């Protein structure tokens, strides 16, 4: 049985997603489809990368992940040292024993900035397939892989693909600076500050997480550690620092702002 996941910005209102699924059912006899995220917001490839990165470990070997999210990364993520985004080039790779099919738009490097597995450019001749590539290209590739056929029959190795920068937390002696990298549908703000980075920077010192309109001085274990409507900070199941409000959306509490001259990160933790 083939397991195929879908991560896309097609959404659920229009017929496109259903057409893709129908084509998958038609071309792969024994298949389980998983909607990983089919309404990725604002064509945000960084959101798609976050979703894939933190979901892969839950899927078995040889799962096929179809990722059809076009365009766009934040301008500050553009890497001037390599080629630009090309939404008409399609890539295939195997990562953590699973297949990943995506556009040439930085997704691979956003999933893992140290990515070192072979990356393949997919062959196809019909330019009309660009119009609905998820149905006309990605489904055929998934069908090929589900039959355990060689990658070399449909793609060639390439190192000429777009690489985007990841946002990393920054620390000095008394501060740790981070950024909102994902906001879930509950309005919980997930940052790029890991538990490891936080504990290493903190040592045994007290800390203050400084937000617009609030200061947090303790780490909670659950959302219910505070009263309804109160703000909290916790390390989530991904090991990342999350800002939340019990029963409400915390999204408005973090917003882009200038911290110093070189960073536009929007989370500041001070130690003393």
C-alpha angles and dihedrals in degrees: 000000000000120000112206124182126199125214111173148132093234092107129200103269098075129056096246098094092048090051091053091050092048090053091049091051090049095051102036113052100195108037141146115202122206122192098215093173121333099170102055105173127247094350087287108174089185089062091050091050091050091051093049095043093055097040104048096082091062095059127080128246116291095021109155116225118198112197116186108170115134133216131337143093126159111275091241089061094059111116109215092194097072141039122297132253114293115187090185094063117082123205135201128192141157115234126175088353092303131106122244122194116186148137123277094257108114099277095125096055091044090056091051122002089198093051109157106163120114114274120207131203111222119236121229134144108194110091090195087071089073091073095068100010096162090061100033103036112016095047092053091050091050090050091051092051093045088061091055091243119158119273090223089070092066107023145029129222115261135177092184100094133121119272122196127200120249121223109245128190117253128213140185130176097292106015142058118197125196144162140233103253101171138014118199126212091267090061093250110153113223116198135196093245108115125207089243093054091046095050092044093051094042102048105171095327130118116252142203123205103208118208133165102281098357144064122203120200103175139048116237126212097211139010090253093062087092133046122268110286095018124123123242142176123218141158107249130212089278091058092247128129110255129192115208143160117222106249095354143069119275094189095105092053094072120050134156112281137156117262109181123329102292105040135063094183114140104213125074126186118185124197128204 
